Amino acid sequence: MARTKGGPRAHARHRKIIKLAKGHYGRRKNCYRTAVQSVEKALQYAYAHRKQKKRNFRALWIQRINAATRMHGLTYSQFMGGMKKAGIEMDRKVLADLAVHNPDAFKSVFDQAQKALNAKAA
């Protein structure tokens, strides 16, 4: 019995990898062996950076909230403590968006948090 080499399947598999390697530099985009290595590493980076993106955005939101609260005379941690005491449950993404695009609304939230802080202190 003659052996089968699986030509169409192998060709399709190679073509899939080469397609994923499109845009890579040098031989990585057109030589199958190097393309396989390049694509595997790229997929690892993509997976890790999807997680990292969430951390980076949270850090950005915290920086924006901190900058806005310091303009009004509190630190980020004091402001967040006041928010908790005031019973305001608003996530950092929304708070940062308010601080950047709608400072008046952020000021009203800030005033509520500051009032709650002063009430607990007195």
C-alpha positions in Angstrom: 0.0 0.0 0.0 1.3 3.4 -0.9 1.9 6.0 1.8 -0.1 9.2 2.0 1.6 12.4 2.7 -1.5 14.6 3.5 -0.6 17.3 1.0 -3.7 19.4 1.0 -4.0 19.3 4.8 -0.3 20.2 5.3 -0.6 22.9 2.8 -3.7 24.4 4.5 -1.9 24.2 7.9 1.1 26.0 6.5 -1.0 28.6 4.8 -2.8 29.3 8.1 0.5 29.9 10.0 1.9 32.1 7.1 -1.3 34.1 7.2 -1.0 34.7 10.9 2.6 35.8 10.4 1.7 38.5 8.0 3.4 41.7 8.9 6.3 40.0 10.7 9.8 41.0 9.7 12.2 39.1 7.4 11.9 35.3 7.1 9.4 35.2 9.9 6.6 36.0 7.5 7.3 33.5 4.7 9.4 30.5 6.0 7.1 28.1 7.7 9.6 27.0 10.5 10.4 30.5 11.6 6.8 31.6 11.1 5.6 29.0 13.5 8.0 30.2 16.2 7.1 33.8 15.5 3.4 33.2 15.6 3.5 31.2 18.8 5.5 33.9 20.6 3.2 36.6 19.2 0.1 34.7 20.5 1.8 34.5 24.0 2.4 38.2 24.0 -1.2 38.9 22.9 -2.6 36.8 25.7 -0.3 38.4 28.4 -1.0 41.9 27.1 -4.7 41.5 27.2 -4.3 41.1 30.9 -1.8 43.9 31.2 -4.1 46.3 29.3 -6.7 46.0 32.1 -4.0 46.9 34.7 -2.7 49.8 32.7 -6.2 51.3 32.3 -6.9 51.0 36.0 -3.7 52.8 36.8 -4.6 55.5 34.3 -8.0 56.0 35.8 -6.5 56.2 39.3 -4.0 58.8 38.1 -6.8 60.9 36.6 -9.0 60.7 39.7 -6.0 61.6 41.9 -5.2 64.6 39.8 -8.8 65.8 39.9 -9.1 65.3 43.7 -5.9 67.1 44.4 -7.1 70.1 42.5 -10.0 70.2 45.1 -7.7 69.6 48.1 -7.8 65.9 48.9 -5.7 62.9 48.0 -7.0 59.9 46.0 -7.1 57.6 49.1 -9.0 60.2 51.2 -11.4 60.8 48.3 -12.1 57.0 47.9 -12.6 56.7 51.7 -15.1 59.5 51.6 -16.9 57.8 48.6 -17.1 54.6 50.7 -18.5 56.4 53.7 -21.0 58.4 51.6 -22.2 55.1 50.1 -21.4 56.1 46.5 -20.6 53.0 44.5 -19.1 54.4 41.3 -16.2 52.6 39.5 -12.9 54.2 38.7 -13.6 54.2 34.9 -16.7 56.3 35.3 -15.1 58.6 37.9 -12.1 59.2 35.6 -14.4 60.0 32.7 -16.3 62.5 34.8 -13.1 64.1 36.0 -11.9 64.6 32.5 -15.1 65.3 30.5 -17.6 66.7 33.1 -15.7 68.5 35.9 -19.0 69.9 37.4 -20.5 66.5 37.9 -17.2 65.3 39.4 -17.2 68.3 41.8 -20.7 67.3 43.0 -19.5 63.7 43.7 -16.4 65.1 45.4 -18.5 67.4 47.6 -20.6 64.5 48.8 -17.5 62.4 49.6 -15.9 65.3 51.4 -19.1 65.9 53.4 -19.2 62.3 54.4 -15.5 62.5 55.5 -16.2 65.6 57.6 -19.3 64.1 59.2 -17.4 61.0 60.3 -14.4 63.1 61.6 -16.6 65.4 63.7 
